[in-house]
């Protein structure tokens, strides 16, 4: 298929079927149905990075705002260490950060070192500056701050000086200095540009906003990622907390239990995970019990098309 041709509705259905066959072929059918031993790290639902086939748990950990603290403040670091520990013990791997997030990279690196789990995590960060040399210096600094080892994934943050940085990242990937490269944004207005990059460049990852009430990505971006073999990371899954304000004081619908949903947080995450084009969603938190709850969304039944529509309709009525 011509990678530059816009995707039609027919393309989307063909691509979805192709994606599900790929998933089944490498042993991730659990992502589309019940998983035995729900609750243990071994039962965690995983999906493949299309460019390599490597499996990732469908729930990761974001660090925007929540991990931006003074790394020397032991009192502030203690609960975040519990967050990272709960995430890791639950089977989580991908931790996403950025130089844009203040001291978050340094906090992640120090806490992972304290816990002795740095080599077990999938460290993802971004480059957010202009110019080739400035970008190289920033990526090298990020690698040092996040533990000193090779970074798994580096993404061009908010499409800033994209061509320049992707040239560097492609060279570093070829040299084995990073394993994956990608691009990110956080607004609907960037989705068409992200989709074009998926269609025209050999990206490994694309990161963008998507939630139960912010579904523009379904129109073009998610289909483009599927059709062109690009893994997806989902930011703003809770619409920066506005989804929780919407449901405050309201009980979960009784039928949520059929999907193994025990909280509103899991409700919102499972809606996202239910889309076959989603590789990993990256909610951020500074509370250990929320980290544990979030990783719980990566177990049990994943909603299909009908269930997801029922979930969306329920939230729209509130």
C-alpha positions in Angstrom: 0.0 0.0 0.0 1.2 3.5 -0.8 2.3 5.0 2.5 1.5 8.5 1.4 -2.1 7.8 0.3 -4.8 9.0 2.8 -6.5 6.2 4.6 -10.1 5.5 3.7 -12.7 3.9 5.9 -12.2 0.6 4.0 -8.4 0.8 4.7 -9.2 1.1 8.4 -11.3 -2.1 8.5 -8.7 -4.0 6.5 -5.9 -2.7 8.7 -7.7 -3.5 11.9 -8.1 -7.1 10.8 -4.4 -7.3 9.8 -3.4 -5.9 13.2 -5.5 -8.5 15.1 -3.9 -11.3 13.1 -0.5 -10.0 13.9 -1.4 -9.8 17.6 -2.7 -13.3 17.6 0.4 -14.6 15.8 2.8 -13.4 18.5 0.8 -14.5 21.5 -1.2 -11.4 22.7 -4.7 -12.7 22.4 -5.1 -12.0 26.0 -5.4 -8.3 25.1 -8.7 -9.1 23.4 -10.3 -11.1 26.1 -10.1 -12.6 29.7 -6.7 -13.3 31.2 -6.1 -16.2 33.6 -4.6 -15.3 37.0 -5.9 -11.8 36.9 -3.9 -9.5 39.2 -0.4 -11.0 38.9 2.4 -9.5 36.8 2.4 -12.7 34.7 -1.2 -12.1 33.6 -0.5 -8.5 32.5 -2.0 -7.7 29.0 0.7 -6.8 26.6 0.8 -5.5 23.0 3.6 -5.6 20.4 5.8 -2.7 19.2 5.1 -3.3 15.5 8.6 -2.4 14.3 10.2 -5.1 16.5 7.5 -7.4 17.9 8.7 -6.7 21.5 5.8 -6.8 23.9 4.9 -4.0 26.3 2.3 -3.9 29.1 -0.6 -1.8 28.0 -0.3 0.5 31.0 2.8 2.6 31.5 3.7 5.5 33.8 3.8 9.2 32.9 5.8 11.7 34.9 4.6 15.1 33.8 4.1 17.4 36.9 3.9 14.5 39.3 7.7 13.7 39.3 9.0 17.2 39.1 10.3 17.6 42.6 13.7 18.2 44.2 15.6 14.9 44.0 17.3 15.9 47.2 14.1 16.2 49.2 13.8 12.8 50.8 10.3 13.5 52.2 8.9 14.3 48.8 10.8 11.4 47.1 9.5 8.7 49.5 5.9 8.5 48.1 7.2 8.7 44.5 9.5 5.7 45.2 6.4 3.9 46.4 4.6 4.8 43.1 7.5 3.4 41.0 7.7 0.3 43.2 4.0 -0.4 43.0 4.1 0.2 39.2 7.0 -2.2 38.8 5.7 -4.8 41.2 2.4 -4.8 39.2 4.3 -5.6 36.0 4.7 -2.1 34.6 7.7 -1.3 32.4 7.4 1.8 30.3 8.2 5.1 32.1 7.8 8.2 30.0 9.5 11.5 30.8 10.9 14.7 29.2 13.4 17.5 29.8 10.2 19.7 29.7 9.1 18.1 33.0 11.7 19.9 35.2 13.5 17.4 37.5 11.3 14.4 36.5 14.0 12.6 34.6 16.5 12.9 37.5 13.8 11.7 39.9 13.0 8.7 37.8 16.7 7.8 37.5 17.4 8.1 41.1 14.4 6.2 42.3 14.9 3.4 39.8 18.5 3.2 41.1 17.4 3.1 44.7 15.0 0.2 43.9 17.5 -1.6 41.7 15.1 -1.8 38.8 16.6 0.6 36.2 17.6 -2.2 33.8 14.1 -3.7 34.0 12.3 -0.5 33.0 11.6 0.7 29.5 13.0 4.3 29.8 11.4 6.7 27.4 12.1 10.4 27.2 12.1 13.3 24.6 14.2 15.9 23.0 12.7 19.4 23.3 15.0 22.1 21.9 16.2 23.6 18.6 19.3 22.7 16.7 21.3 19.5 16.1 24.0 20.1 18.7 21.6 21.4 21.3 19.5 18.3 20.8 22.5 15.9 21.1 23.5 17.6 24.4 20.0 17.4 25.7 19.6 13.7 24.9 22.9 12.8 26.4 22.0 14.7 29.6 18.6 12.9 29.7 20.3 9.5 29.5 22.6 10.5 32.3 19.7 11.8 34.5 17.6 8.7 33.9 20.3 6.3 35.1 23.2 6.5 32.7 22.3 3.5 30.5 21.0 3.5 27.0 17.5 5.0 26.5 14.9 2.7 25.0 12.9 5.4 23.3 13.6 9.1 22.5 10.7 11.1 21.0 10.7 14.6 19.4 8.6 16.5 22.0 5.7 18.4 20.5 7.2 18.3 17.0 9.8 20.9 17.8 12.5 20.9 15.1 11.3 17.5 14.0 13.5 16.9 11.0 16.7 17.9 12.7 16.2 15.6 15.7 14.8 12.7 13.8 18.0 12.7 11.7 20.1 12.4 14.9 17.8 9.8 16.4 17.9 7.7 13.2 21.7 7.7 13.3 21.8 6.8 17.0 19.3 4.0 16.5 21.5 2.6 13.7 24.5 2.8 16.1 22.6 1.1 18.9 22.6 4.1 21.2 18.8 4.1 21.4 16.4 1.3 20.5 13.4 3.3 19.2 12.5 6.8 18.0 9.2 8.7 17.8 7.3 11.9 17.9 4.8 13.4 20.3 2.1 16.0 20.7 -0.8 16.6 23.1 -3.5 18.5 21.1 -6.1 17.4 18.6 -4.8 20.1 16.2 -1.6 18.2 15.7 -3.2 14.9 14.8 -3.2 15.4 11.0 0.5 16.2 11.1 1.3 13.2 13.3 -0.7 11.0 10.9 1.3 12.3 7.9 4.5 11.5 9.7 3.3 7.9 10.4 2.6 7.5 6.7 5.8 9.0 5.4 8.6 8.3 8.0 9.9 5.0 9.6 8.7 5.9 13.1 8.6 3.4 15.9 6.3 5.3 18.2 3.8 8.2 18.0 2.5 9.7 21.3 -0.7 11.8 21.4 -3.8 12.6 23.5 -6.8 10.3 23.5 -9.6 9.6 26.0 -13.2 8.7 26.4 -14.2 12.3 25.8 -11.4 13.3 23.4 -11.7 10.9 20.5 -10.4 12.9 17.5 -7.5 10.4 17.2 -9.9 7.7 16.0 -10.6 9.6 12.8 -7.2 9.5 11.2 -4.3 9.1 13.6 -5.0 5.7 15.1 -5.8 4.2 11.7 -2.6 5.7 10.3 -0.5 4.2 13.2 -2.1 0.8 12.7 -1.7 0.8 8.9 2.0 1.9 9.0 3.2 -0.2 11.9 3.7 2.5 14.4 3.3 1.9 18.2 1.2 4.4 20.1 1.6 6.0 23.5 -1.5 7.8 24.9 -1.2 10.9 27.0 -3.9 12.9 28.8 -6.0 9.8 29.4 -8.0 11.5 32.2 -8.2 14.9 30.5 -5.9 16.3 33.2 -8.3 15.2 35.9 -11.5 16.6 34.4 -12.9 13.1 33.9 -12.7 12.4 37.6 -14.5 15.7 38.4 -17.2 14.6 36.0 -17.9 11.4 37.9 -17.3 12.6 41.4 -19.8 11.1 43.8 -21.2 8.8 41.2 -21.1 5.0 41.5 -19.7 2.8 38.7 -22.4 1.3 36.5 -23.2 -2.2 37.6 -22.1 -3.7 34.3 -18.6 -2.3 34.8 -17.9 -5.4 36.9 -18.4 -7.6 33.9 -15.2 -6.0 32.5 -13.3 -6.4 35.7 -13.4 -2.6 36.4 -13.0 -1.7 40.0 -12.6 2.1 39.8 -13.3 5.1 37.6 -9.6 5.2 36.7 -9.8 1.7 35.4 -13.0 2.5 33.5 -11.3 5.4 31.6 -8.1 3.4 31.0 -9.9 0.3 29.7 -11.9 2.3 27.3 -8.6 3.5 25.8 -6.9 0.1 25.9 -9.9 -1.4 24.1 -8.9 0.4 20.9 -6.7 -2.1 18.9 -4.4 0.7 17.8 -3.4 1.6 21.3 0.0 0.1 22.4 0.4 1.7 25.9 -1.4 4.4 27.9 0.7 6.5 30.3 -1.3 8.0 33.2 0.7 10.0 35.6 0.3 9.9 39.4 2.1 10.8 42.6 0.0 8.4 44.8 1.1 4.8 45.3 -2.5 3.4 45.5 -3.4 5.1 42.2 -0.3 3.5 40.6 -1.5 0.1 41.8 -5.1 0.8 40.6 -3.9 2.0 37.2 -1.9 -1.1 36.5 -5.0 -3.1 37.5 -6.6 -1.9 34.2 -4.1 -4.1 32.4 -5.7 -7.3 33.6 -8.9 -9.1 32.9 -11.4 -8.4 30.1 -10.6 -5.7 27.5 -13.8 -4.1 26.1 -14.7 -4.6 22.5 -16.5 -2.2 20.2 -19.9 -2.6 21.7 -18.7 -2.3 25.3 -16.6 0.8 24.5 -19.6 2.5 22.9 -21.6 1.7 26.0 -18.9 3.2 28.2 -18.7 6.3 26.1 -22.5 6.8 26.1 -22.6 6.4 29.8 -20.0 9.1 30.4 -21.7 11.4 27.8 -24.9 11.3 29.8 -23.4 12.4 33.1 
